[in-house]
Amino acid sequence: MKRYLITIQLVLINLFLSAQVEKNKIDSTTAQITITGVIADSTTSLGINGATIELSWVALTKDANTTNDIVKKMSLTTANGKFIIGNIPVCEKYTLVVSSIGYDTKFKEIFVPQSARRDGAQEIRNIGTIKLLQSQKMLGNVIVTSTAAPSMRFDIDRKIFDVEKNITAQGGTAVDVMKNIPSLSVDVDGNVQMRNSSPQILIDGRPTILTLDQIPADDIERVELVTNPSAKYDASSAGGIIDIIMKKNKRTGINGIASVGAGTPGLLNGNINLNLREEKFNFFVSGNYNRSGGQAIEETGRQNKSDGQITDYFYQSSTNERIRKFETIRFGMDYYIDNNSTLSLTQSFNNGNVLNNEIQDQDYLDKNESLNYTGLRTANGVNAFNRNSSRLSFEKKFDRPDKKLTADITYNNGGRNNESFITNDFYAIDGTDYAPANMVRNAGSGNDHQFTVQADYSNKMSDDKRIEFGIRSFYNKTSTNFGTYSIDQSDHETKLPLSNNYEYTEMVNAGYLNYANKWKSITYQLGLRVEFSKLDGFLVDSNFNFGYAFPDGFNNLGYALFPSFFLTKPLSENEDIQFNFSKRIRRPRFWEINPFVDINDPLNIRQGNPALRPEYTNSFELNYFNRFNKNAGTFLAVLYFKNNVGDVTQYSDTISTAFYQQLSNAAISPDAILNTYINAGYTNRMGAEFTVQKKLGKGLNLIYNADMQYRVTKASVNKLDLNNKGFNFGTKLIANYKFITQANKFFNNLGFQFVANYQGPRVIPQGRTKQQFVADFAMRKEFLKKKAASLSFSINDILNTRRFGNIYETENFYQDSYRRWSVRTFRITFTYKFGSANFDLFKRRNNTADFETDGIDSAD
């Protein structure tokens, strides 16, 4: 309803302006005028920051019978409500329209006397204070409130999710946030996928070296999903983009939010966000601590084969006591150079560590499933990291908000180190030693440096026409030194071939152009991105170089071009249909090309492939979007097709005898499987996704998502057939309910959230993933004046079923396994919001005394 009222207001204002054309006929002169004033809250008399000022006038040519179009100029108020609009040609009358979120729109006429309209005159006009009424008022015993914004919103090319409404993730990490977002699935290691593809993770639109479990959920404002990015975005986003927007309050005065929580197993979290906004400065700082524990489990069963016949069996089960500790601090400032220009500096520090204590039982059986011998493996380790991020940003808005220039420099750097001790004992059936024990020590360290420079310009020249272009340069340097040492009975260490010392640099330079316009009823956007990428890797110990350059010459220049286009046609006032296409690239990640051998699991070892090349994706989408009448909800249906050429594909095979001998005394099984990567011929994904958001009654909001996909992979390696195809289905339900009543104080502002997620079996080369179902529940009670405090209780994984499993079936082996790193958790969190608009850092009253009126009455 409020949206319709605002629309009617704007229509009436435009009609009013048009009606003034004939009243405002004067000759243009060389005289100019500057108009200043203050926009304030009618209740507190404090200046309103960020209010939009639109000044309109009509100028005439020397021919009194010929008029120009209505001319408009816009500005925004500063922190204390001041505004200034200069370099305006003098006319007889102007119309000023003032609008701000949470306030009623207001307009005012400004008349200029004849004496100020002489050639060459420079007039400064102070119109005094304009006071705005708040749009929400308490009238007697009737409370008028606006309906809360939904937790999910749709834009033309993205879905937007409000993290504040995701109470099951409160006190957790970004991994917990992703679990509750439609279109996303999260595996046991915290890796996220969008429609069964790996998306690019961004923070505030820029690359990051943080993992999702290193980002506090309480620091996230919203998450934006872009399933098929346009040419504006980094081309290495074949799996889509997840953009995590961090909180940064800009309200006048001092504001903050603090929370503390605890739970089981071993949960402890604390978070504080502070913001101070005054005059030309905005300061912000946040700190977060997150600790979690629990016992993770893993089970694997294996049948080894030769010529199709089972030769022996292997079983292992593991328990891992894990403790994670993360600390984060973010701070920065915005400097408002003028109404249209802002300079921002942001700095963050992240560090943490993960402690693991694992015990693994192993059973080795013959082909008749009779026990031959057993094994006992213990592994104790610690992984630590530190991450720093610095960003300097500039934003310039021109004569209107939708014409702007942004530029920023981002530098991410950090270090990591890890150490572990592994012992594997082997016993005969009678309990005596079966074979000598293997003892291994691993020690590693590394450094990462990322540097990104980006500039973007956009200009909406009319309601339909828009142009945007930009440039970007990305540089990444990583170095790792990892040593693996075999320890004998006398504690003497021997360095194994598993040791690895490597470094690599990656560079991507890009530019893009997007043009949007309208043809009849169809809105279209055409875009082209050009990217040149290069990766240089070097194995220090073996003096081995690897990497790639795309394109590597003029003959394959097409590899550097990434077109995109979007076509949108409205079917009715509430319905749109859109078709879009984009070409993207997926560059191999460093662990996929790093030849280092990971032996943390003696049955399933991992190794990268330095010969990998980037894969290219042609992505098509057909979207149907329906906004239900009376704000009752939304419906989005998507048909999509993705053609991945040279798809980076994981495959598995038993290790050779020669390779096992290289890993002698490394505490691994002679029947271990080697997991590595190749470039497949292609992988095609065809699917349909449906998302509906529906409001039922006054307090219930439902979001339901279903994704159905058919996948075909064509690949082979060393005469090993990796072709596979199959159908998979996933669905997610998010239910939010909130009591809004005056009859019972306890139930008033009490909210509940329930999230249920099912992922069906999904085909992979040589097998399939196992189905999984998980459900989360949370409740939150808001209390105190203005709902300043809240107490929440959450249960993650109610049924204790969050686990990730695979089934591999090949000519050489059959393996059934599952892992779970997350465990069922119970958490209680208390949150308190505070703030004061009257706080003055500079000990100076924030009022309107700096202005002297010219005798014109204030618009009260």
N, C-alpha and C positions, 0 to 999 in steps of 0.2 A: 504494500500500500504506500509505504513511504517513497518507494522508487517512482510510483506513478505520480505522486504529488510533486516530487522534484521535477519530473519531466514536464508536467503541466506548468509549473512555475517558469521553467526555462522557455517554453513556448510562448507564454504570455509576455515575458520580458522581451523576446525577440520581436513579437508583434508590436510591443510598445516602442521599441527602438525604431522599427520601420515607420511607425506613425509619426516619428519626430523629424523625418527627412525634410518635409516641406517647411517645418518651423525653424530649421537650422541653416537656411540658405545664406551663406556669406561668401565673399571672395576670399581665396587663399592669399595669405600674406607671408612675409618672411618672419613674422613674429612667432616666438616659441614660448611655451609655458611648461613649468614643472609643478606637478601636483603631489603633495605629501599629506600624510595623516596617520592615524592610529586606529587599529581595529582591536576592540576590547570585549571581554565577557561582560554582559549586562548585570550579572550577579556579583562578581568579584571585582569588576573594573580593571582586572589584570589584562595585559596585552595578550593577544592570541597569536601564537607562532604558526607560520605556514598557511595562513589564510590566503585564498586566491583572490586577487584584485583584477577585474576586467574593466578597462576603460574603453568606452565606445564613443565615436563622434562621426559626423558626416561633413565632409569638406566639399566645396564647390569649385569649379573652374571659373575662369573669368566670364564664361557664358553662364549667366544666372539661370538659364533654363536647363543646364546640363549638370547632373550630379554624379559623383563617384559612388562606389559601394560604401557601406558602413565600414569604417576603419576601427580595428580593435587592437589594444595593446594590453599585455598581461604582466602581472608581477606577483610576488609572494611576500608576506610580511616577515620581518625578522623576529628574533626571540622575544622582544618586548612589544610586538604588535605593530611596529613602525613599517611604513612603506613609502616608496618614492618612485614616481614615474616621470621621467624627463624627456626632453627633446620632442615635445608634442607641438604640432602646428596649432596656433590659436584659433579657436572657433567660438561661436556664441554660447554653445551649450554642449556639455558632456554628460554621459550617463555612466555611473559607476555601479558595478555589480560585485557584491562581496559574498563569498561562500567559504564555508569551512566545515569539515566533518564534525557532526554532532551539534551543528547550529543551523538555524533557519537562514535561508538566503535573503539578502537585503540589497536594495538598489537605491541610489541617490542621484539627484540631478545637480549639476554644478554649472552655474552661469558665470560668464566672464563679461565684465563691462566693456563698452566700446573703447574706453581709453587704453585698455590693455591690448587692443588689436591693431596698433600701428606698426608699420614695417620696422623690423629690426628690434622690436621690444623683447625683453627677456623677463617673463613674469614667473614668480614663485607663489603658488597658491596652497596655503595650508587649510585643509577642510576640517581640522580638529579630530575629534574622536567619534567613531561609529561603533555603537554597541550592538552586539548580536545576542539574540535569545537562544538559549539551549533548546534543542529539539525535543528533549525528554523533560516533561514537567510533572510534578505531583500536584494533583488537583483534588483537594479535600481528601476523601477516603478512597479515591480511585487512583490506582497507579498505572500509568501508561508506560509500557516498556516495549522496546523494539525486539523482535525475534532474533535470537543469537544467530550469527553467521554459521552456515553448515561447516562441518569438519572437512568437507571436500568441495572444491570448486573447479569448474572447467573453464579453460581459456581456449583460444583458437588452436593452439599447438601444444597444450600441456594440461596436466591435472595438478591441482594445488591442494596440499593437505596441511591443515592447521594442527601443529603438534601439541598446542595447549589443550586441545580437546582429547588427546590420546592419553588418558590417565593410566592405562596399563603400563606405559613406558616411563612414567614419572620416577625419577631417581635412578634410571638405568642409563643405557648408552644408545647410540644411533642404531645399533643392531636391533634393540628392542623396538625402536620406532619403525624400522623397515618391516618387521614381522607383521605389523598391523596396517599396512598400506596395500590396497588392491593393486593387482598387476605384478606384485613383487613376491618372490619366494626367497627364503634365507636357509642355507644349509647348516650343517652342524658346526662348521668352522667359521660361521659368520659371513660367508660369501653370499652376496645378493645377486639374484638374477631377475631380469624383466622379460617375461615371455620366453623363458628358457635361454636367454642370451645374457652375457655379462655387460652391464651398462658402465658408462664412465661416471665416476664419482667426482663432483665438484663441491666446493664450499664457497658460497657467495659468488658463483659463476666462474671460479678460477680453480686450476688444478691443486691437488693437495697430496702430501705424502703421509697423511694420517690414515689409519684404517678405521673402519666404522666403530669398532669397540673402543677406540681412543677418543671418540667424540661424545661428550656428555649430552644426554637427551634434554636436560634442563636448559642447555644453552641454545637449543634449536627453536627457531620461531616457526618455520614451515619447511616442507619438502615439496619440490616441484619435479614432476616426472615429464620428460619429453620423449615420447616413444619413437618419433621419426623427426629428428632435428633438421632445421633448415640450413642453408649455406652459412648462416651467421655463426654457427657453432663449430667447434673443433671437429674435423672430419673423422677423428679416431673415436667415434661414438656410434659404431655400428649396432651395438646393443641398446642404444638409447642413452639418455642422460638422467642422472639423479642429482639435482642441484639442492644442496642443503643450505638454507638461508639462516644465518645466525641471528640471535636477538641483538637489537641495538635500539634502545628507547630514545626518543627525541623530544619528549614532553618537557615543557618549561619547568624549571625548578629542579629539585632533587627527587628522584624516584628510585625504588629498589624492590627487589623480591629476594627472599631468603628461604631456604628449605633445608630440612635435615631429615634423614630417614635411616631405618635399620630393619633388619630382617634375617631370615635364615634361608640357606646356609651361609653364614659369615658375611651377611650383607651390611654395608655401612656407606652412607652417602651424605654429602653436604654440598650446598650450592648457594652462591650469593651473586646477584647482579645489581650494580649501582649505576645510576645515570644522573648527570648534572648538566642542565641546559640553561645558559644565561647569555644574553646579548649575542655576540658573534661566535660563541664557543659552545660545544657540546662534548662533554667528557663521559666516558663509560669504562667500566671495569667489571670483570666477572671472575670468580674462582670456583673450582669444582674439585671434589674428592670423591672417588668411587672405589669401593672394595667389594669383592665377591669371592665366594669359595664354593666348595662342593666336590662331590666325587663323580667323575665321569667314567663311563664304562664303554667297552668295545668287545665285540665277539666276531670271530671269523672261523668259517669252516671251509676246508679245501679238499677237492679230489684231484690228484695229479693223474695224468693219462699218458699213454703211449700207444700210438696206432689205434686210438679209440677205446683202449682198455684201461681200466683203473689200475694204477700201480701202487698207490699208497694214499693215506689220508693224513690231514693235519688239522688240529683245532687249537685255537688260542682264545683266551679271555683275559681282559685287562681291566684294572681299576686304577684311576688316576686322581689323586688328591691335588686339586689345583687352587691356587690363591692368586687373584689378580688385583693389582693396585694401580690406579691411574690418578694423576693430578694435572689440572689445567688452570691456567690463568690467561685471560684476555683483557687487553685495555687499549684505549685509543682516544682520539678526539676528532671532531669535525670543526673546521673553521669556515664560517660563512663570510666569504670575501665581500659579497654583496647579495642582493636578493636572488641572483641567478647563478652564482658561482660558489662552489663548495670545494674545500680541500680537506681530505681525510687521511688520517694515519691510524693503522691498526697493527697491533703486535700481540702475538700469542706464544705461550710456552707450554708444552705438553711433555710429561715424562711418566714413566711407569715401569712395572716389572710383572712378570708372570712366573710363579714357582710351581714346579711339577714334581710329584713323587709317584712314580708308576710301578705297579707290580703286575707282571704278566705270567700266566700259567700256559704251558705249551704241552700238547700231547701229539706224539708221532706214532702213527699206526700203519700196519702193513695193509696189503690189498684185501685181507679178510677182516679188517677192522680190529685186529688184535694189537694191543699196545706193545710197541717196541721199546720206547724210552720216553722220558718227559724232560721238560726244560722249565727253568725258573729265571725270569729276566727282571731285573730292577733297573730303573732309570730315574736319576735325580738331576734336575736341571733348573736353570734360571735364565730367563730372557728379559733384558732391560732395554729401554729406548729413551731417547729424548728428541723432541721435535720443536722447531721454532719456525714461526711464520711472520713475515713483515710485509705490509702493503701500504703504498702511497697512492692515493686516488684523487682525481680531479674531475669535477662535473660542472659543465657550463650549459645553462639553459638560455636560450635566446629570447626572442620576443614572444614566444609561446612555449608551454611546457613540453609539447611533443616535438620540439626542435631542440636537440641538445647534442653535446659533445662530451664523451667520457674518455678518460685515459688513466691507466694505472700501471704500476710496477709491483710485482709480487715476487718475494724471495722466500723459498722454503728450504730449510736445512735441518739436518739432524744426524744423530749417531745411534748405533745399536751394538749390543754385545750379548753374547750368550755362552753358556758353559754347561756341560752335562757329563755325567758319569754313567756308563752302562755296564752292567755285569750280567752275563748269561751262563748259568750253570746247567749241566746236563746230567740226568740220573737214570740208571737202569731200573728195571721193574722192582728189584729188591732193595732200592734206595742207595746203592753204591754209585760212585762216579761212573758215568757212561763215557764221558769225553772231557778233555781239559776245558776249564772255564774260559770264556772270552771276556776280556775287560777292555773297555774303550773309553777314552776321554776326548770330548769334543770341545773346542774353544774357537769362537769366532767374533769378529767385529766388523763394522762397516760404517760408511758415511754416505749421505745423500745430499745433493744440492740441486735445487730447481729454481729457475729464473724465468719469469714470464713478463713480457711487455705487451700491452694491448691498448689500442685506441679504436673507438667506435663513434660514428656520426649517424644520426637519424634525423629525418625531416619529413613531417607529415604536412605536405603542401596544401592538401584539401581533405575533405572528409573521406575521400576514396584513394587519393594518390599519396604514396609514401616511398621514400628512398632511404636506404641505409647501406653504409659500407664501413669497412674497418680493416685493420692490419693486426697481426699477432706474431710474436716470436717466442718460442719456447725452447729452453735449454735445460738438459738434465744430465747430471754426472753422478755415477754411483760406483763405489769401490767396496770390495768385500775381501776379507782375509779369513779363511776358515781352515783350521787344522784338526785332523783326526789322528789320534795316537793310540796304538795298541800297547797295553800294559801287561808285562809278564809277571810271574810269581814273585820276582825280586823287585817289583815296582819299576823296572826299566821300561822306558817309553820308546816306541818305534813309530815314526811318522808313516802313515798309510797313504796309498795313492788317492784315497778319498779327499785328501786335503786340497784346498782350492783357493787360489789368490787371483781375483779377476777385477777388472774395472771396465766400465763402458760409458760412453757419452751418447746422448740422443738429442737431435736438434730438429725442430719443425718450424718453418717459416711459412706464413699464410696470409692471404688477403681475400676479401669477399665483397660481393655486391648483391643487394636484394632490391627489387623494384616491385611495388604493389600498386594496383589500380583496379578499376571496376569497368567491366564491359556489360552494358545492359544490367541484368540483375546478378551477374556473376562477379565475385571478387576474386582476383588472382594475385599470386606472388611468384615471381621468377627470381631465382638466385643462382649464383655461381661462386664456388670457392676454389682457390688455387693453393695447393700445399706442396712444399718440397720437404722431404724428410730424409734423415740419415742417422744410422746407428753404427757406431764403431766400438767393438768389444775386443778385449785383450786378456788372455790368460797369461799372467806374469810368469808362473813357474815353468810352463811348457812353451812359452813364446809363441802362442797360437792366437791368430787374429780371426775375428768373425764379425758379421754385421751385414748391412744392406744400405742401399740408397735408392729412393724412389722419387721421381724417375731417375734413371741413371744415364739418360741421353735423350736427344730430341726425337729418336724413333719411337719412344714410348712415353711421350709427353702427356698422352691421355690419362696416364696413371696419376697425374697431378691435378686433374680437373674433377670437381665434385659438384654436379648440378643438383638443383632441387626446384620443385614447383608445388604450389598449393592452389586448388580451385575450390571455392566455397559458394554455394547457392542456397539462399533462404527458400524454404518450401512454404513457410507461413511465418507469422510473427514469433512463434516459439520453436520453430523447427529449422534446422540447417543440415545440409549434406555437404561433405567435403571429400575430395580426392587429393592425395598428395604422394609425392615420390622424392626419394633422395638417394644419392650414392654416397657410401661411407667407406671407411677403411678401419681395420682393426690390426694394430701393430702388436707383435708378440710382446708379452710381459717378460720382465727380466728373468723370473724364475722358470719361464718356459723355454728360454734360450740358453740359460746358464747350465753348462755340462756338469755341475756339481751333483754328487749322488747323496741323497737324503736317506739315512738308514734308521730314522727314529722308529719305524715299524719294521722289524726284521723279516716279516712276511711280505710286505708291500713297500719296496724301495722306489724312490723317485729320482728322475734325472731329466734335465732340460736338453733341448736339441738346438745347438747353435746354427744349424742350417735352416731354421724356420724363416719364412717370409711372411709379409703382411697378407691378410685376407681382405677381399673387397666384397661389399654387400650392396645389392640393389634392393631397396625397400619400398613397398607399395602399401598404401592404406586407403580404405574407403570408410569414412566415418558418418554416422547418423546421430545427430544430437537433438534432444527434445527437452525443453524446459516446460515442466507441467504448469498448468494455470494456477494462479493464486499462490505462487511460490511453494507448491506442494512437493517439489522434488525435481530431479533430472534423470535422464536416461541417455546413455551413450552406447552405441553398438559399433563395433569395429570389425571389418574383414581385412586381414593383412596377409602379405606374402613377402618372404625374405629369401633371396638367393645369395648364399655365401659362397664365393669362388675362392678356392684355396683355404677352406675353413680350417683353422687351427684346432686339431682334434687330438684328444688323449687316447692312447691305446696301450695295451698291456700284453706282456709275453713273459714266459719263464726265462730266468737268466741263464746264459750259457755257462758251461764248465769253465771256460777261460776267464769269463768275467767274474765268476765266483772266486777263482783263485786270486784274482787281483784284490778281492775284498777279504782275503784270508785274515782271520783274527779280528774281524769287524763286528762280530756278534750278530750275524745275519744267518738266515736259513739257506741251505743249499737249494731249496725248492722255492726261494723267494720269487715274487713277480716284479718285473721291472715296468714301472709306469712312466711313459714319456709322451712326446708330442710329435705330430707330423702335420703337414699341409694336406688336407683331404682334397679330392677332386672338386667336390662341392657338397653343400648341405642346403636343402630347401626346407623352409618352415612355412606351412600354410595353416591359418587359424582364424578363429572368430572369438572376440572378447566382448562381453556384455557387462556394463556397470550401471546399476540403478541406485539412486539415492532418493529415499521416500520419507516424508514426514507423516507420521500417524498421530493424530490428536495433537495435544499441546506439548507433550514432552518427549515423544519417542521419535528417534531418527535412525533409519536403517540404511546401511550401505551393503549392497550385495554385488559380488564380482564373480564371473565365471569365464574361464579361458579354455578353449578347446583347440588342440593343435595336432597336426599330422606332420611328421618329420621324416625326411629321406636323406641318408648320408651315403655318398659314393666315395670309397677310399680303399686303398690297398698299400701294403708295405712289405717288402721282402716275400712276395707271394702270399702274404697273409691277407685274407679277405676281411675288410672291415665294414662292408656294406651292411646297412641296417635301415629299417623303416618301421614306423608304428605310430599309434595314436596315444595322446595323453590328455588328461583333464585335470584342471585345478579349480577350486572354488574357495571363496572367502566371504564370511559374513561378519559385519561390524554393527553392533546394536548399541545405541546410546539412549539412555532415558534419564530425564531430570524432572524432579518435582518442583513445580512453581505454585505455591499455595500460601495463603495467609492464615489458613485454618489451623495448621499444626506447625509450630516452630521447628520441631525436630526434623520433619520431612521436607520443610522448605529448603530449596537449594541443595538437595541431596541427589547426587547423580550416580548412575551405574553404567558400566561399559562391559560388553561381552564380545570377544573376538574368537571366531572358530575358523580354522583353515584346514583344508584337505588338499593334498597333492597326490594324484594318482601315479602309477608307474610310468616312467618316461624312458624311451629307448635311448641308448647310448651305443657307440661302437662296441661290439662284442657282448652286449647285454642290455640291462635295464636298471634303473633305479627302483627302489622299493617304495610302496605307498607310505604316506605318513599323515597323521591327523593330530592336530594340537589345538587346545582351547585355552584362552586367558580370560581372567575376570578381574574387575576393579570397581571400587566405589569411592566417591569423594563427597565430603560434606563441607560446604562453604558457610562461614559464619562471621560474626563481628560486623561492625558498620561498613557498608559498601563492600561486603564480602571480602574483607581484607585478609582473612585467614581461611585455611582449608586443611582438612585432614583426610588422607587417602589411604586405602588399603588395597593391595593387589596380590593376585595369585597368578604367576606365570606358569603355564603348562599344568593345568588343573589335573589332568589324568596321567601326567608323567610319561608322555608318549613322544616327546620331541626328539626324534632320532633320525639319522640319515643312513640309508643302506643301499648297497649295490649287489647285483647278481651278474657275474661274468660267466659266460659259457663259450668256451673255445675248444679247438681240437686237443689242446694240451692240458687244459684244466677247467674245473668248474668251481667257482668260489661264491659263497654267500656270506655277506658281512654287514655289520651295522656299527655306527659310532654315535655317541652323544657327548657333546661337550657342555651343553647347558643342562641344568637340572631344574626340577620344580622349585620355585622360590616363593616366599611369602615376605611382603614388605609393607611397612607403615611409614608414611611420609607426612611431615607437617610443613606447610608453606605459609609465609606471611608477606603481604604486600604493603609497602609504605611509601610515603612521598609528601612533599609540600611544594606547592607552586610559589610560595612566598619566600623560599630560601634564596638568599642573595650572597654569593661567594665574594663579591667585591664590596660588600657592606654598603650598598647603595640602593636606594629604593627603586624598584622597577615600576615606574608609573609613567604618566604621559606629560610630566612637567617640562620636558625638553621642548615641547611644541607650544607655540603661541598661535591661537586661532586668529582668523582675519575677520571675525565678526559674524561668520556664517554659523548658524545654529548646528550643534551636533545632532546627528541622526540617532536619537534614542529609541 
